[in-house]
Amino acid sequence: MDSVQYYVFDDEQVALEAEATICRLAGVPIKGVNARTGKVSDIGETTRWDVPLQRADGKWVFRRVPDDLQQTVGPDAIEQFRAAFPYTLEDYNEDWFPVEED
């Protein structure tokens, strides 16, 4: 099974701005499409790529945009994103988030 990669940011504001930029580049909100019929669905819209979460170490993370989706915006937009929002990529680790005890 392939692991899921995450963008990792040092602070919340950069993570929020990066996620908002991804939404803008993707043209959010996006109407859903019925996989069976191919018609636009009236049941809702995608309004966010992901929600940044704070890890136990204080860094902020959200799921990486897959390569095939990145290619829809072109190399210039990808380079501008990299320059504007310093990040590292890491594979998801279940130890990132503390377990809440009852």
C-alpha positions in Angstrom: 0.0 0.0 0.0 1.3 3.4 -0.9 1.7 5.9 1.9 0.1 9.3 1.7 2.4 12.3 1.6 1.7 15.5 3.4 3.0 19.0 3.1 4.6 20.0 6.4 4.8 23.7 7.3 6.4 25.4 10.3 3.5 27.6 11.1 -0.3 27.7 10.8 -0.6 30.9 8.7 1.6 29.6 6.0 -0.3 26.3 6.0 -3.6 28.1 5.7 -2.4 30.4 2.9 -1.0 27.4 1.0 -4.2 25.4 1.3 -6.2 28.5 0.2 -3.9 28.9 -2.8 -4.5 25.3 -3.8 -8.2 25.9 -3.6 -7.9 29.0 -5.8 -5.8 27.2 -8.4 -8.3 24.4 -8.5 -11.3 26.7 -9.0 -13.0 25.7 -5.7 -15.9 25.4 -5.1 -16.1 22.3 -7.4 -19.4 20.6 -8.1 -19.4 16.8 -7.7 -19.8 14.5 -10.7 -21.8 11.3 -10.6 -19.3 8.6 -11.4 -22.0 6.4 -13.0 -23.7 9.0 -15.2 -20.9 11.6 -15.6 -23.4 14.3 -14.9 -22.8 17.2 -12.4 -24.4 16.3 -9.1 -26.6 18.7 -7.1 -25.7 17.1 -3.8 -22.9 19.4 -2.9 -19.6 21.0 -3.7 -16.0 20.5 -2.7 -15.0 23.7 -0.9 -11.6 22.8 0.5 -8.6 20.7 -0.6 -7.9 19.7 3.0 -7.9 21.2 6.5 -4.4 21.9 7.9 -3.9 20.1 11.3 -1.3 20.8 13.9 1.0 17.8 14.8 2.3 17.0 18.3 5.6 18.7 17.3 3.8 22.0 16.5 4.2 21.8 12.7 1.1 22.1 10.5 0.2 19.5 7.8 -2.3 18.7 5.1 -2.4 16.1 2.3 -0.2 16.7 -0.8 -1.8 17.3 -4.1 -1.1 14.2 -6.3 1.1 14.7 -9.4 -1.7 14.2 -11.9 -3.7 17.0 -10.4 -0.6 19.3 -10.0 0.0 19.0 -13.8 -3.4 20.6 -14.5 -2.1 24.0 -13.3 1.3 23.8 -15.0 4.9 24.1 -14.0 4.9 27.8 -13.4 2.1 27.6 -10.8 3.9 24.7 -9.1 7.2 26.7 -8.8 5.4 29.8 -7.6 3.7 27.7 -4.9 7.0 26.1 -3.8 8.6 29.6 -3.6 5.7 31.2 -1.7 5.1 28.5 0.8 8.2 26.7 2.2 7.4 23.1 3.0 8.8 19.7 3.3 7.1 16.5 2.2 6.6 13.6 4.6 4.8 10.3 4.6 1.9 10.2 7.0 2.7 8.9 10.4 0.0 7.9 13.0 2.3 9.2 15.8 1.9 12.8 14.5 -1.3 13.4 16.5 -1.6 12.6 20.2 -4.3 10.1 21.2 -7.0 11.6 23.2 -7.7 9.8 26.4 -11.2 9.5 27.9 
